[in-house]
Amino acid sequence: MKKILHVGEYVKGGVYTYLYNVLRYQKNSEEFDSVFLALSDSKSEKEFPICKNNIFFYKYKRNPFYIIKAMLFIKRLINQIQPDIVHVHSTFAGIIVRIPFFFCSKKNIKIVYCPHGWSFLMETSNLKKRLYGLIEKILAYRTDLILNISKHELVNSKKYGIPINRSELIYNGIEEHRNINNVGLELEIDSSKINLLFVGRFDRQKGLDILLRLFEKNYFPNIQLFLIGAAVLNENINLNLPHHVKKIGWVSPKNIDSYYNLMDAVIVPSRWEGFGLVVIEAMKNYKPVIVSNRGALPELIKEEQDGYIFDMENLSSLEQILKNLNKNKLKKMGENARKKFELEFTSDNMNKKIIKKYKKCLAGIKMEKIKIDDIRNSLPKEKIKIDKMDIWVYYVIRPLSFFVTWLFLKVKINANLATIISMIIGVIGSFIFIPNGFFFHLIGAILINLWIVLDCVDGNIARFTKKTSTFGMFLDGLSGYFFTTFLYICIGLSVFFSQNYYEPFGEQKWVYLLLGSLTSIFTIFPRLVDHKAHTLFSNYTSETTNRKDYGLFHIIGLNIAGMAGLCNPLLLIAVIFKFTNIYLIFYFVIHGLIACYSLVKTIKSVPKDY
């Protein structure tokens, strides 16, 4: 690795703590020659552990004019620095960096994106959540690696279509060393009371209003609540504080440990939280944490072991927790919290994992070193065994597919795109059969045989790159359905319009339209019935689609009528020697018999005890 550029928007609070730790580690790492940072000149911290010449502030406010201006600034900066990696932090920074790359090449730059809390997981309307999810899904196409800061983030991002094969989970981490200096701290601490600390922005997300309302309605004689933070998004916020609540204000991160050290416990009443950096800051300082049951917070705390979890929908649960707090128990829980912190949430642990993912992202696939043998060897033995049942696939299609796979990998075509290309070629090949003329029929037959090759290529790419997905399997199935639906209908239309064949039906050429349509139905109908049986009966086992159990009869049928079988070279021969009509009649009979056989076998295989 040589150069890395970090890009943020409003870098304050949790994002600042995260970035500070990452920058400090990477500055001292042998993996990097240069570390750069770009961020908004407003509402951001100004002190970072890298050379000041490597820090770039851009003028910014959250409005379209400044967002576009920021895009242009960052794009020029990327062109100037030529980083190997651009690591983007938070939602708006993700928009600023990634949108321009839809209109220009990324070249060899890898885009790493950490949302620090997905926008579609915020407390907002379902319409907005769907919109934010759609935007993030689109932007993911120009992203090489997505870092999720909690299991909650990772699991829910999948529901909104964020590609799981580009997503990784790395918990936040902070430095182990505690920077404690009580000199100059003007804070009245009553050691006879439980001193409770809130740290965070004074906004709706962090739930400070919930906490203040609870303290207004209830007098907790043994609790003193302290507030560290300030408004970021709404600077004009006014707080009405009960007499036993004290505002400290915004505290520099280098002094924050001193305040944690004076407290007995920390409270995080957030409405939503992608991670909750305050939680591990408290754990680092031997403090148990009281958290809401929202977002990632519950996965950080073990109830009554290192903290408490209250129900946001039932605030009386928080009231009971506060009333029953005990200093001695809190101290023991704080020791447990520190042990968990050292095990799971240190800066070294986080940064080592981040660099490991960087390396994997940068390595990708070294295209210049790819060999045909490497692609061939990536085919599992089980798949080879299945291929051997199909003569045309094993001896012709699969070997050809390795060469096409090598070409696709060289030009960086992924498995899903290969499937889409095969689908388009298959449909074009089918429809090009319709016009009357030998040239059209020949090109159509060639394209259909090419579709079979490409139908193997997408799987080759997925296996070789080790990037498989449910959506990819769906696309692959869809490609097959497109092909089988249109092929015989188009052949029927071709024969109907052609004048060059011996006509066993005389002037009744409409029969070919019927034969083409019925043959297409015969090829697709057994699949639909089999799929319905799988859907309805959990213990249903198909005897016709499970190739592992194929006998001689099934193998013969597979070779004659299978999608990748001999029907494809035979179609090319039929076009050249002008007996496509006989070909259609033959496969009408074959597919009709197979459909009847498959239907009977499926009905017999369906459990009768339902």
Secondary structure, 3 states (H helix, E strand, C coil): CCEEEEECCCCCHHHHHHHHHHHHHHHCCCCCCEEEEEEECCCCCCCCCCCHHHEEEECCCCCHHHHHHHHHHHHHHHHHHCCCEEEEECHHHHHHHHHHHHCCCCCCCEEEEECCCCHHHCCCCHHHHHHHHHHHHHHHHHCCEEEECCHHHHHHHHHCCCCHHHEEECCCCECCCCCCCCCCCCCCCCCCCEEEEEECCCCCCCCHHHHHHHHHHCCCCCEEEEEECCCCCCCCCCCCCCCCEEEEECCCCCCHHHHHHHCCEEEECCCCCCCCHHHHHHHHCCCCEEEECCCCHHHHCCECCCEEEECCCCCHHHHHHHHCCCHHHHHHHHHHHHHHHHHHCEHHHHHHHHHHHHHHHHHCCCHHHCCHHHHHHCCCHHHHHHHHCCHHHHHHHHHHHHHHHHHHHHCCCCHHHHHHHHHHHHHHHHHCCCCCCHHHHHHHHHHHHHHHHHHHHHHHHHHHHCCCCHHHHHHHHHHHHHHHHHHHHHHHHHHHHCCCCCCCCCCCCHHHHHHHHHHHHHHHHHHHHHHHHHHHCCCCCCCCCCHHHCCHHHHHHHHHHCCCCCHHHHHHHHHHCCCHHHHHHHHHHHHHHHHHHHHHHHHHHCCCCC
